[in-house]
Structure formats: C-alpha cells, structure tokens
Amino acid sequence: MTHTSGTRTPPTPATSPPPDTTARGPRRGTAARMAALGRGELTLLLRSRASLVTALILPGTLAFSMRGMVKSLNLDNTGLSIATVLLPGTLGMALFFALYTNLVGVYVTRREGLVLKRLRTGEVRDAEILTGGALPAVLLALVQCVLLGVGLTVLLDAPAPAAWHLAVLGLILGIVLLVVGAALTAAFTRTAESAQLTFLPFMLVSMAGSGLFLPRDVLPDLAAQIGAWLPFTPVMDLLRGGWTGDLGGMDQLRLILSALAWIGVAALGVRRFFRWEPRR
C-alpha cells in the first residue's frame, strides 16, 4: 500500500498591526493633575513644623490676645460688638497665616529648586501648577477658619452669622485673592530666605487698614477712607457683614466687584511678572 506524504507547511506567524506611534495613553484631567500636585505639597507641609505652627497656633493665639484690646474699644454708635469685631478679624488672620505667608514660601522654594520648571515641561498647565500647589494650604485655612469660628462663637456666646452666605462668600474671595497675591509676592521675592519678609508689607497694611485688628469704624476719617481702597478690605467687609447682616444689596455688589477687580489686577501681575526659573 502506497502512502503519499505531503510536506508540512510551517504555520505562518501571526502578524500584529504596526504600533500606533501616536497613542500616548490616557491623559489625566485637570482635577487629577492638581490633586497629584496637592498630595505632594500636603506631604511636604506636614513635614514642616514651622509652617504648621504658624498656621495652626498663631491665629488662635492672636485672637485671644486681641480680645482684651477689642474690649477696650469704644464701639458705641458703630453697630458692632466684641463678637462682630473679633470673629471676622480672626478669620482674616487665619487666611493670612495659613494661606498667604505659607504660599509665598512654597512658590519661591519650588521655583528655586527647579520644581516649577520641571513641571512646565509636562502636560500640567501654569494655572494648574499654582492652584495644585496651593490646595493643601487652602484646606488648612478652611479647617482653621471653621475651628476658630465655632470655638470663638461658643467662647463669646455669640449668635450665628446673620447672613452666613456673605461670610462664606468673603472666605472664598479672600482665599482666591491671597492665593493670587502670594504668587505675585513670590514673583518679586529673590530667595527662600527673603520669602520670610516679603509678605510683611501687604499683611501689615491689611491688618492696619482693612479691619483685621481694628474695624475701620473706629479709625480716623482719613485712615478709614484710605483703608476702604485696600485689596483685602472688601473681604473683611463681607466677613463682618456676614455677622452683622447690615449690608444692603448695592453694598454687597460693590464689595464683590471690588474684590474681583483686585483679584484680576493681581492675576495680571502674576501673568506678567511671575518667574518659573530661579532668579539670577
């Protein structure tokens, strides 16, 4: 019996499609990128004892030290009380110490360490870099404001805010203003060491004229008029109006527009002057 044997053809290897050189994998969204930056900054913030002490201890300490001074003020015919002076002023100081002074150092240190320059080489946008780096300080400021607000309300036996939406709006506008203001201050700060001083002019002027320590109602007329035009004044007026509830609709609109105008001016300054590489 004859057997015919055919030659076995080796199997043809499967051909895979050519790799798509244009595929880069899924791009992370804006929120994911900022969250990643925020987590990194939060880790660094928790390691910095000096920053935590400044943000957590100093506002409360100043609030208790201010209590005696506020009691000595003549608040007759101003419509204000110890609570409506002390509570908004304490929240304003919490924003400055937990947010503004902290962020000036963060932006300068990251710039001098070439962190900002490296971040710009990726897909992260400029606004995302600044906002993501500010998220831990913003969270810390909000927590501090809530704790101080509740604690002082109980301690002073003060009523709840008469117009709570104005207090919330004042906090939001204050946070945005101080984040942008910190970036603008960092633009004119040469080193991380000098960042401990460059925030002082704006902070001290705001404390003196915007109503953090003393309400403008008890200041001399000229000082009160000058203070009304300071960048942080609309924030303080909204915060105080949140407790007193005496701001009319036109006054609220004027304060909101004034705060937004200052935020816009500061943002233009950041866009024009902010440096992403070390200053030489």
C-alpha positions in Angstrom: 0.0 0.0 0.0 1.5 3.2 -1.1 1.4 6.2 1.3 1.6 9.7 0.0 3.2 12.1 2.4 2.9 15.8 1.8 5.3 18.4 3.0 4.0 20.1 6.1 4.0 23.8 5.7 5.1 25.6 8.8 2.5 27.9 10.3 2.7 31.5 9.2 3.3 33.6 12.3 0.5 35.9 13.1 1.2 39.5 12.1 0.4 42.2 14.6 -0.7 45.6 13.5 2.0 48.2 13.5 2.2 50.1 16.8 0.3 53.3 16.9 3.1 55.8 17.5 0.5 58.5 18.1 -1.0 56.7 21.1 0.2 58.2 24.4 -2.1 56.6 26.8 -4.9 58.3 28.6 -4.3 61.9 29.6 -5.1 62.9 33.1 -7.7 65.5 33.5 -7.2 68.9 35.2 -8.6 67.7 38.5 -6.4 64.6 38.6 -3.3 66.6 37.9 -4.0 69.2 40.5 -4.9 66.5 43.0 -1.5 64.9 42.4 0.3 68.2 43.0 -1.8 68.8 46.1 -0.9 65.4 47.6 2.8 66.1 47.1 2.6 69.6 48.7 0.5 68.2 51.6 3.2 65.7 52.4 5.8 68.5 52.5 3.5 70.7 54.5 3.0 68.0 57.2 6.8 67.7 57.4 7.3 71.4 58.1 6.7 72.0 61.7 7.3 75.8 61.4 4.6 76.1 58.8 2.1 74.1 60.8 2.8 76.0 64.0 2.3 79.3 62.1 -0.9 78.2 60.5 -2.5 76.4 63.5 -1.3 78.1 66.6 -0.6 81.8 65.7 -4.2 82.8 64.6 -5.8 81.4 67.7 -3.1 83.0 69.9 -3.6 86.4 68.3 -7.4 86.1 68.7 -7.1 85.6 72.4 -4.6 88.4 72.7 -6.9 90.7 70.7 -9.8 90.1 73.0 -8.6 92.5 75.7 -7.9 95.2 73.1 -11.3 94.8 71.5 -13.0 95.1 74.9 -11.3 98.5 75.4 -12.6 99.9 72.1 -15.4 102.4 72.1 -17.9 100.6 69.9 -20.8 102.9 70.7 -22.7 104.1 67.6 -20.9 101.7 65.4 -23.4 98.9 65.4 -20.6 96.5 66.3 -19.9 94.2 69.3 -16.9 92.3 70.5 -18.0 89.3 68.6 -18.6 91.1 65.3 -15.1 92.6 65.6 -13.2 89.6 66.9 -14.7 86.8 64.8 -14.2 88.3 61.3 -10.8 89.6 62.3 -9.7 86.2 63.5 -10.9 84.5 60.2 -9.0 87.1 58.2 -5.8 86.4 60.2 -6.3 82.7 59.7 -6.4 83.2 56.0 -3.2 85.3 56.1 -1.2 82.9 58.3 -2.4 79.6 57.0 -2.5 80.6 53.3 -0.7 83.8 52.3 2.5 83.6 54.3 2.8 79.8 53.7 2.3 80.0 49.9 4.8 82.8 49.3 7.5 80.4 50.7 6.1 77.4 48.8 6.2 79.2 45.4 9.7 80.6 45.9 11.1 77.4 47.3 9.7 75.3 44.4 10.9 77.8 41.9 14.5 78.0 43.3 14.5 74.2 43.4 13.6 74.0 39.7 10.4 72.1 40.6 8.2 74.6 38.7 10.5 74.5 35.7 10.3 70.7 35.5 6.5 70.7 35.9 6.1 73.0 33.0 7.8 70.5 30.7 4.9 68.1 31.1 1.2 68.4 30.4 0.5 70.5 33.5 -0.7 74.0 32.7 0.7 77.0 34.5 -2.6 77.7 36.4 -2.8 74.1 37.5 0.7 74.2 38.9 -0.1 77.3 41.0 -3.5 76.0 42.1 -2.4 72.5 42.8 0.4 73.7 44.9 -2.0 75.9 46.9 -4.6 73.2 47.7 -3.1 71.9 51.0 -2.8 75.5 52.3 -6.4 76.2 51.2 -7.6 73.1 53.0 -5.7 74.1 56.1 -7.1 77.6 56.1 -10.7 76.4 55.7 -10.3 73.9 58.6 -8.7 76.6 60.7 -11.5 79.1 60.0 -14.2 76.5 60.9 -12.5 75.6 64.2 -11.8 79.3 65.2 -15.3 80.4 64.1 -17.0 77.7 66.1 -14.7 78.0 69.1 -15.0 81.8 69.4 -18.8 81.7 68.9 -19.0 79.3 71.9 -16.5 81.2 73.9 -18.0 84.6 73.3 -21.6 83.3 73.4 -22.1 85.0 70.1 -25.0 84.5 67.7 -24.7 82.7 64.4 -23.9 84.8 61.4 -27.0 86.9 60.4 -26.1 86.5 56.7 -24.0 83.3 56.5 -23.8 83.5 52.7 -21.8 86.7 52.9 -19.4 85.1 55.4 -18.9 82.2 53.0 -18.5 84.5 50.0 -16.0 86.6 51.9 -13.9 83.5 52.7 -14.0 82.3 49.1 -13.0 85.7 47.7 -10.3 86.0 50.4 -8.8 82.6 49.5 -8.7 83.4 45.8 -7.2 86.9 46.5 -4.5 85.6 48.8 -3.5 82.7 46.6 -3.0 85.0 43.6 -1.4 87.6 45.9 1.0 85.0 47.2 2.1 84.2 43.6 2.5 87.9 42.9 4.6 88.4 46.0 6.7 85.4 45.1 7.4 87.0 41.7 9.3 89.8 43.5 11.0 87.5 46.1 14.6 86.5 45.2 15.3 83.7 47.6 13.6 81.4 50.0 15.2 83.2 52.9 13.7 86.6 51.9 10.3 85.0 51.5 10.0 85.2 55.3 10.0 89.1 54.9 8.4 90.0 51.6 4.9 89.1 52.7 5.1 91.5 55.6 4.2 94.8 53.8 0.9 93.6 52.4 0.0 91.7 55.6 0.8 94.6 57.9 -1.0 97.2 55.8 -4.1 94.9 55.6 -4.0 94.4 59.4 -3.8 98.1 60.0 -6.3 99.4 57.4 -8.6 96.6 56.3 -10.1 95.9 59.6 -8.3 92.7 60.8 -7.2 94.3 64.1 -9.4 97.4 64.3 -12.6 97.9 62.4 -12.5 100.9 60.1 -15.4 102.4 62.0 -13.1 103.4 64.9 -10.3 104.7 62.8 -9.8 108.4 62.0 -11.7 109.6 58.9 -8.7 109.8 56.6 -7.3 106.4 57.7 -10.7 104.8 57.2 -11.1 106.4 53.7 -7.6 105.1 52.7 -8.3 101.7 54.2 -11.5 101.4 52.1 -9.4 101.1 49.0 -7.1 98.4 50.2 -7.2 95.0 48.4 -8.3 93.0 51.5 -10.9 95.4 52.7 -13.8 94.0 50.6 -13.1 90.6 52.1 -13.2 91.9 55.6 -16.4 93.9 55.0 -18.1 90.9 53.6 -17.0 88.7 56.5 -18.1 91.4 59.0 -21.4 91.9 57.1 -22.0 88.2 57.4 -22.2 88.5 61.2 -24.0 91.9 61.4 -26.3 91.3 58.5 -26.4 95.1 57.8 -25.1 95.1 54.2 -27.6 96.2 51.6 -27.8 94.7 48.1 -25.8 97.6 46.5 -23.1 97.4 49.2 -22.8 93.7 48.6 -22.4 94.1 44.9 -19.9 96.9 45.3 -17.7 94.8 47.6 -17.9 91.7 45.3 -16.9 93.8 42.3 -14.1 95.5 44.2 -12.7 92.1 45.4 -12.9 90.7 41.8 -11.2 93.7 40.5 -8.3 93.3 42.9 -8.1 89.6 42.0 -8.0 90.5 38.3 -5.2 93.0 38.9 -3.2 90.5 40.9 -3.7 87.8 38.3 -2.5 90.1 35.5 0.6 90.9 37.6 1.2 87.1 38.1 0.9 86.6 34.4 3.3 89.4 33.6 5.9 89.1 36.4 5.9 85.5 37.8 9.1 83.6 37.1 9.3 79.9 36.6 13.0 79.6 36.9 15.4 80.8 39.7 16.2 84.5 39.8 19.8 85.2 39.0 
